């Protein structure tokens, strides 16, 4: 699985994408540091794609009204204020799931 992240830049209101290997270059460390200073929020790639082939990241929202989360070592989805817990994401489940946005673009 690729270890990828994206960061929501609160200053520019846009996404910055990077892979873990890029973090170790001088340029990438500078970008990472700047994003941290701006209060960026970082989200990890789940390693899965939705039914349309779109990469699924923590913080994404789905057509079922769920939010993608990472909880107790598992990627899953939950409804806001859900007391039922987290439904685990799987390749099979993602074949029926559609990413509609993310928590920053509601």
ChimeraX commands (.cxc) that place a marker at each C-alpha (Angstrom):
marker #1 position 0.00,0.00,0.00 radius 0.5
marker #1 position 1.20,3.48,-0.82 radius 0.5
marker #1 position 1.56,5.73,2.20 radius 0.5
marker #1 position 0.04,8.99,1.01 radius 0.5
marker #1 position -1.37,12.00,2.76 radius 0.5
marker #1 position -3.10,15.19,1.90 radius 0.5
marker #1 position -3.23,18.34,3.95 radius 0.5
marker #1 position -6.02,20.92,4.04 radius 0.5
marker #1 position -4.32,24.32,3.94 radius 0.5
marker #1 position -6.50,26.64,6.02 radius 0.5
marker #1 position -4.85,29.69,4.49 radius 0.5
marker #1 position -5.41,28.87,0.79 radius 0.5
marker #1 position -8.46,26.63,1.39 radius 0.5
marker #1 position -7.02,23.93,-0.82 radius 0.5
marker #1 position -5.39,20.49,-0.72 radius 0.5
marker #1 position -1.68,19.66,-0.81 radius 0.5
marker #1 position -0.93,16.00,-1.69 radius 0.5
marker #1 position 2.27,14.11,-0.87 radius 0.5
marker #1 position 3.67,10.61,-0.35 radius 0.5
marker #1 position 5.69,9.58,2.68 radius 0.5
marker #1 position 8.92,9.28,0.63 radius 0.5
marker #1 position 8.62,12.91,-0.43 radius 0.5
marker #1 position 8.59,14.11,3.16 radius 0.5
marker #1 position 12.32,13.42,3.47 radius 0.5
marker #1 position 13.46,15.79,0.71 radius 0.5
marker #1 position 14.55,19.30,1.77 radius 0.5
marker #1 position 11.82,20.89,-0.36 radius 0.5
marker #1 position 9.08,18.65,1.03 radius 0.5
marker #1 position 10.23,19.24,4.61 radius 0.5
marker #1 position 9.98,22.98,3.97 radius 0.5
marker #1 position 6.46,22.62,2.58 radius 0.5
marker #1 position 5.47,20.37,5.49 radius 0.5
marker #1 position 6.86,22.87,8.02 radius 0.5
marker #1 position 5.04,25.77,6.33 radius 0.5
marker #1 position 1.77,23.82,6.33 radius 0.5
marker #1 position 2.19,23.08,10.04 radius 0.5
marker #1 position 2.73,26.76,10.75 radius 0.5
marker #1 position -0.46,27.57,8.82 radius 0.5
marker #1 position -2.43,25.11,10.93 radius 0.5
marker #1 position -2.97,22.60,8.14 radius 0.5
marker #1 position -4.90,19.44,8.92 radius 0.5
marker #1 position -3.39,16.17,7.61 radius 0.5
marker #1 position -5.37,13.16,6.38 radius 0.5
marker #1 position -4.12,9.70,5.42 radius 0.5
marker #1 position -4.98,7.76,2.26 radius 0.5
marker #1 position -6.85,4.55,3.11 radius 0.5
marker #1 position -5.30,2.56,0.28 radius 0.5
marker #1 position -8.79,2.11,-1.19 radius 0.5
marker #1 position -10.77,3.69,-4.02 radius 0.5
marker #1 position -14.50,4.25,-4.40 radius 0.5
marker #1 position -16.71,2.79,-7.13 radius 0.5
marker #1 position -15.49,5.49,-9.54 radius 0.5
marker #1 position -11.79,4.90,-8.83 radius 0.5
marker #1 position -11.39,8.00,-6.64 radius 0.5
marker #1 position -8.89,7.64,-3.80 radius 0.5
marker #1 position -10.48,7.56,-0.35 radius 0.5
marker #1 position -8.89,9.63,2.43 radius 0.5
marker #1 position -9.79,10.06,6.08 radius 0.5
marker #1 position -12.19,13.01,6.27 radius 0.5
marker #1 position -13.97,12.19,3.00 radius 0.5
marker #1 position -17.76,12.11,2.93 radius 0.5
marker #1 position -19.84,9.51,1.10 radius 0.5
marker #1 position -23.11,9.39,-0.80 radius 0.5
marker #1 position -24.61,7.59,2.22 radius 0.5
marker #1 position -23.89,10.60,4.46 radius 0.5
marker #1 position -20.98,8.96,6.24 radius 0.5
marker #1 position -17.53,10.30,7.09 radius 0.5
marker #1 position -14.34,8.26,6.60 radius 0.5
marker #1 position -12.40,7.86,9.86 radius 0.5
marker #1 position -9.38,6.05,11.29 radius 0.5
marker #1 position -10.27,4.61,14.66 radius 0.5
marker #1 position -8.72,1.85,16.75 radius 0.5
marker #1 position -6.31,0.95,13.94 radius 0.5
marker #1 position -9.06,0.56,11.33 radius 0.5
marker #1 position -10.23,2.69,8.40 radius 0.5
marker #1 position -14.00,2.90,8.38 radius 0.5
marker #1 position -17.03,5.12,8.08 radius 0.5
marker #1 position -19.40,6.54,10.63 radius 0.5
marker #1 position -22.25,8.99,10.79 radius 0.5
marker #1 position -21.69,12.23,12.65 radius 0.5
marker #1 position -22.70,11.79,16.30 radius 0.5
marker #1 position -23.14,8.06,15.68 radius 0.5
marker #1 position -23.13,5.93,18.78 radius 0.5
marker #1 position -23.17,2.71,16.77 radius 0.5
marker #1 position -19.43,2.83,16.11 radius 0.5
marker #1 position -17.43,2.48,12.93 radius 0.5
marker #1 position -18.22,0.32,9.88 radius 0.5
marker #1 position -14.96,-1.09,8.56 radius 0.5
marker #1 position -13.95,-0.20,4.99 radius 0.5
marker #1 position -13.15,-3.11,2.70 radius 0.5
marker #1 position -12.40,-3.44,-1.01 radius 0.5
marker #1 position -15.79,-5.07,-1.52 radius 0.5
marker #1 position -17.65,-2.33,0.34 radius 0.5
marker #1 position -15.80,0.38,-1.58 radius 0.5
marker #1 position -17.16,-1.06,-4.85 radius 0.5
marker #1 position -20.53,0.41,-3.80 radius 0.5
marker #1 position -19.28,3.55,-2.07 radius 0.5
marker #1 position -19.03,6.98,-3.71 radius 0.5
marker #1 position -16.91,9.81,-2.30 radius 0.5
marker #1 position -18.93,13.02,-2.56 radius 0.5
marker #1 position -16.61,15.47,-0.83 radius 0.5
marker #1 position -14.83,15.94,2.47 radius 0.5
marker #1 position -15.44,17.57,5.81 radius 0.5
marker #1 position -13.82,20.84,4.68 radius 0.5
marker #1 position -16.04,21.26,1.63 radius 0.5
marker #1 position -19.48,20.67,3.18 radius 0.5
marker link #1:1,2 radius 0.2
marker link #1:2,3 radius 0.2
marker link #1:3,4 radius 0.2
marker link #1:4,5 radius 0.2
marker link #1:5,6 radius 0.2
marker link #1:6,7 radius 0.2
marker link #1:7,8 radius 0.2
marker link #1:8,9 radius 0.2
marker link #1:9,10 radius 0.2
marker link #1:10,11 radius 0.2
marker link #1:11,12 radius 0.2
marker link #1:12,13 radius 0.2
marker link #1:13,14 radius 0.2
marker link #1:14,15 radius 0.2
marker link #1:15,16 radius 0.2
marker link #1:16,17 radius 0.2
marker link #1:17,18 radius 0.2
marker link #1:18,19 radius 0.2
marker link #1:19,20 radius 0.2
marker link #1:20,21 radius 0.2
marker link #1:21,22 radius 0.2
marker link #1:22,23 radius 0.2
marker link #1:23,24 radius 0.2
marker link #1:24,25 radius 0.2
marker link #1:25,26 radius 0.2
marker link #1:26,27 radius 0.2
marker link #1:27,28 radius 0.2
marker link #1:28,29 radius 0.2
marker link #1:29,30 radius 0.2
marker link #1:30,31 radius 0.2
marker link #1:31,32 radius 0.2
marker link #1:32,33 radius 0.2
marker link #1:33,34 radius 0.2
marker link #1:34,35 radius 0.2
marker link #1:35,36 radius 0.2
marker link #1:36,37 radius 0.2
marker link #1:37,38 radius 0.2
marker link #1:38,39 radius 0.2
marker link #1:39,40 radius 0.2
marker link #1:40,41 radius 0.2
marker link #1:41,42 radius 0.2
marker link #1:42,43 radius 0.2
marker link #1:43,44 radius 0.2
marker link #1:44,45 radius 0.2
marker link #1:45,46 radius 0.2
marker link #1:46,47 radius 0.2
marker link #1:47,48 radius 0.2
marker link #1:48,49 radius 0.2
marker link #1:49,50 radius 0.2
marker link #1:50,51 radius 0.2
marker link #1:51,52 radius 0.2
marker link #1:52,53 radius 0.2
marker link #1:53,54 radius 0.2
marker link #1:54,55 radius 0.2
marker link #1:55,56 radius 0.2
marker link #1:56,57 radius 0.2
marker link #1:57,58 radius 0.2
marker link #1:58,59 radius 0.2
marker link #1:59,60 radius 0.2
marker link #1:60,61 radius 0.2
marker link #1:61,62 radius 0.2
marker link #1:62,63 radius 0.2
marker link #1:63,64 radius 0.2
marker link #1:64,65 radius 0.2
marker link #1:65,66 radius 0.2
marker link #1:66,67 radius 0.2
marker link #1:67,68 radius 0.2
marker link #1:68,69 radius 0.2
marker link #1:69,70 radius 0.2
marker link #1:70,71 radius 0.2
marker link #1:71,72 radius 0.2
marker link #1:72,73 radius 0.2
marker link #1:73,74 radius 0.2
marker link #1:74,75 radius 0.2
marker link #1:75,76 radius 0.2
marker link #1:76,77 radius 0.2
marker link #1:77,78 radius 0.2
marker link #1:78,79 radius 0.2
marker link #1:79,80 radius 0.2
marker link #1:80,81 radius 0.2
marker link #1:81,82 radius 0.2
marker link #1:82,83 radius 0.2
marker link #1:83,84 radius 0.2
marker link #1:84,85 radius 0.2
marker link #1:85,86 radius 0.2
marker link #1:86,87 radius 0.2
marker link #1:87,88 radius 0.2
marker link #1:88,89 radius 0.2
marker link #1:89,90 radius 0.2
marker link #1:90,91 radius 0.2
marker link #1:91,92 radius 0.2
marker link #1:92,93 radius 0.2
marker link #1:93,94 radius 0.2
marker link #1:94,95 radius 0.2
marker link #1:95,96 radius 0.2
marker link #1:96,97 radius 0.2
marker link #1:97,98 radius 0.2
marker link #1:98,99 radius 0.2
marker link #1:99,100 radius 0.2
marker link #1:100,101 radius 0.2
marker link #1:101,102 radius 0.2
marker link #1:102,103 radius 0.2
marker link #1:103,104 radius 0.2
marker link #1:104,105 radius 0.2
marker link #1:105,106 radius 0.2
view
